[in-house]
Amino acid sequence: MELQSYPEFKKDIKKLDHQERKRLKKTLEKMIINLVSGKPMKYTKHTFSKRISGKRLIYYKKEELIILLCFKHHDKAYKWLKENYEKLFN
């Protein structure tokens, strides 16, 4: 499983405290070995949402590739995805 990150995700994780980073890291490790999968998004192909520490990890998953898109509070994460999905994947 290949794991990549979008610049928005990198920006978001810089703001996390130690405990949030630890939970995120643990979830990502499980995602890589396919033990954890998020909820499929309704209107965007191959995108998923996973709740971690009161925030949402939004990611794109297709075959053996996972692209971490953003990690924000619920409303901000979905708003970001709605605003950026077209330019990301079209």
ROVEXSE-176427 format. One line per field, with one value per residue: residue number from 1; residue in three letters; x, y, z of N, C-alpha, C in turn. Coordinates in steps of 0.1 Angstrom, whole numbers, plus 2048, in hexadecimal, padded with zeros to 3 digits. Example, Ala and Ser with C-alpha at 12.3 -4.5 7.8 and 13.67 -1.06 7.14 Angstrom:
residues 2
i = [1;2] .
aa = [Ala;Ser] .
n.px = [884;880] .
n.py = [7C7;7EA] .
n.pz = [84E;847] .
ca.px = [87B;889] .
ca.py = [7D3;7F5] .
ca.pz = [84E;847] .
c.px = [884;881] .
c.py = [7DF;800] .
c.pz = [84E;84F] .
***
This chain:
residues 90
i = [1;2;3;4;5;6;7;8;9;10;11;12;13;14;15;16;17;18;19;20;21;22;23;24;25;26;27;28;29;30;31;32;33;34;35;36;37;38;39;40;41;42;43;44;45;46;47;48;49;50;51;52;53;54;55;56;57;58;59;60;61;62;63;64;65;66;67;68;69;70;71;72;73;74;75;76;77;78;79;80;81;82;83;84;85;86;87;88;89;90] .
aa = [Met;Glu;Leu;Gln;Ser;Tyr;Pro;Glu;Phe;Lys;Lys;Asp;Ile;Lys;Lys;Leu;Asp;His;Gln;Glu;Arg;Lys;Arg;Leu;Lys;Lys;Thr;Leu;Glu;Lys;Met;Ile;Ile;Asn;Leu;Val;Ser;Gly;Lys;Pro;Met;Lys;Tyr;Thr;Lys;His;Thr;Phe;Ser;Lys;Arg;Ile;Ser;Gly;Lys;Arg;Leu;Ile;Tyr;Tyr;Lys;Lys;Glu;Glu;Leu;Ile;Ile;Leu;Leu;Cys;Phe;Lys;His;His;Asp;Lys;Ala;Tyr;Lys;Trp;Leu;Lys;Glu;Asn;Tyr;Glu;Lys;Leu;Phe;Asn] .
n.px = [808;807;80E;806;807;7F4;7FB;7EA;7E3;7FC;7FF;7EA;7F2;807;7FB;7F3;7F0;805;7F7;7E3;7F1;7FD;7E6;7DD;7F4;7F3;7DA;7E0;7F4;7E5;7D4;7E5;7EB;7D2;7BF;7AE;794;785;765;754;752;735;731;749;760;773;77C;77F;775;781;77C;790;79B;787;789;78A;798;79E;7A1;7AE;7A9;7B4;7B8;7D8;7E0;7E0;7D7;7DC;7C7;7BC;7BA;7A5;78D;76B;756;767;778;768;75E;776;77D;767;76B;784;785;77F;796;7AA;7A5;79D] .
n.py = [7F4;815;835;856;87A;898;8BB;8CB;8B9;8B6;8CF;8D1;8BD;8C9;8D9;8C9;8BB;8A7;890;88E;88A;871;860;863;859;83E;836;839;826;80F;811;80D;7F2;7E9;7E6;7F9;80C;828;83B;839;855;866;875;877;866;84A;856;859;85C;85F;85F;86D;875;88A;897;897;881;883;870;862;844;82B;80D;803;81B;836;857;870;88A;89F;8AA;8B4;8C6;8BA;8CA;8DC;8CB;8BD;8D3;8DC;8C6;8C6;8DF;8DA;8C1;8BF;8CB;8BA;8A0;8A0] .
n.pz = [800;7F6;804;802;806;805;800;811;826;832;83C;84E;862;86E;881;896;8B7;8CD;8D6;8C3;8AB;8B1;8B2;897;889;892;887;86C;868;86C;856;840;842;83C;851;85A;84D;83F;83D;81F;809;7FD;7E4;7D7;7C5;7D0;7E8;80B;82E;84E;871;889;8A8;8AB;894;86F;859;838;81C;7FD;7ED;7D8;7CA;7D1;7DC;7F2;7F8;80E;815;825;848;85D;872;872;861;854;846;834;825;81A;80A;7F8;7EB;7DE;7D1;7B5;7A8;7B1;7A7;78D] .
ca.px = [800;80F;808;80A;800;7F1;800;7E0;7E4;808;7FD;7E1;7F8;810;7F4;7EE;7F8;80C;7ED;7DC;7FB;7FE;7DA;7DE;7FE;7EE;7D0;7E7;7FB;7DB;7CF;7EF;7E9;7C4;7B6;7A4;78F;77B;758;754;74B;72A;731;756;765;780;77F;77A;776;784;77D;79B;79C;77E;78C;788;7A3;799;7AB;7AB;7AF;7B1;7C1;7E2;7E4;7D9;7DC;7D6;7C3;7BB;7B7;79F;780;761;751;772;77E;75E;75E;783;77B;75D;772;790;784;780;7A4;7B2;7A4;798] .
ca.py = [800;821;840;863;885;8A4;8C6;8CF;8B0;8B9;8DC;8CE;8B6;8D2;8DF;8BF;8B9;89A;885;88C;884;863;859;863;84F;830;833;837;819;804;813;807;7E3;7E6;7E3;804;813;833;83B;83F;862;864;87C;878;858;845;85E;854;864;857;867;86B;880;895;89D;88E;87E;881;86A;85C;837;824;801;803;829;83F;865;877;897;8A9;8A6;8C0;8C5;8B5;8D3;8E2;8C0;8BB;8DF;8DC;8BC;8CB;8EA;8D6;8B4;8C0;8CD;8AF;894;8A2] .
ca.pz = [800;7F5;80B;7FE;80D;7FD;808;81B;831;839;843;859;86C;876;88C;8A0;8C3;8CE;8D7;8B6;8A2;8B5;8AD;889;885;895;87D;85F;868;869;848;837;842;839;85C;85C;841;842;837;811;807;7F4;7D7;7D2;7C3;7D6;7F4;818;839;85B;87C;893;8B2;8A9;886;864;850;82B;813;7F0;7EC;7CC;7C9;7DC;7DE;7FB;7F8;819;810;830;855;863;878;869;857;84C;83E;829;81D;813;7FF;7EE;7E3;7D8;7CA;7A6;7A3;7B5;7A0;77F] .
c.px = [809;807;80E;802;7FF;7F7;7F7;7E1;7F1;807;7F4;7E8;802;809;7F0;7F7;7FE;802;7E6;7E5;7FC;7F2;7DA;7E8;7F9;7E3;7D6;7EE;7F1;7D5;7D9;7EE;7DB;7BB;7AC;7A1;785;76E;759;74C;740;72C;73F;75C;772;784;778;77D;778;785;788;79C;793;780;789;794;79C;7A4;7A5;7B1;7AA;7BC;7CB;7E8;7DB;7DF;7D5;7D4;7C3;7B7;7B2;792;775;75C;75C;778;775;75D;76B;782;772;764;77D;790;786;78F;7AD;7B2;79D;7A1] .
c.py = [80C;82D;84D;86E;891;8AF;8CB;8C6;8B3;8C6;8D9;8C7;8BE;8D8;8D6;8BF;8AB;88F;883;886;875;85B;858;859;841;82C;831;82A;80E;805;80C;7F8;7DF;7E2;7ED;80A;81D;831;840;84C;860;869;87D;86A;856;84E;858;85E;85B;861;863;877;88C;89C;892;88D;87B;87C;864;84F;830;819;802;810;830;84C;86C;885;8A2;8A3;8B2;8BC;8C2;8BF;8D9;8D7;8BE;8C7;8DF;8D2;8C0;8D6;8E5;8C9;8B5;8C2;8C2;8A3;895;8A9] .
c.pz = [800;7FC;807;806;804;806;813;828;839;841;84F;865;874;882;897;8AC;8C3;8CE;8CA;8AB;8A4;8B0;89E;884;887;88A;86F;85D;866;85B;83E;837;840;845;85F;84E;845;83B;829;810;7FC;7E6;7D1;7D1;7CA;7E2;800;823;846;866;886;89C;8AF;89C;87C;85C;842;822;807;7F0;7E0;7CA;7D4;7DF;7E8;7FB;804;815;81A;83D;85D;86B;86E;85E;84E;842;832;820;814;807;7F4;7E5;7DB;7D0;7BB;7A1;7A7;7AC;792;776] .
***
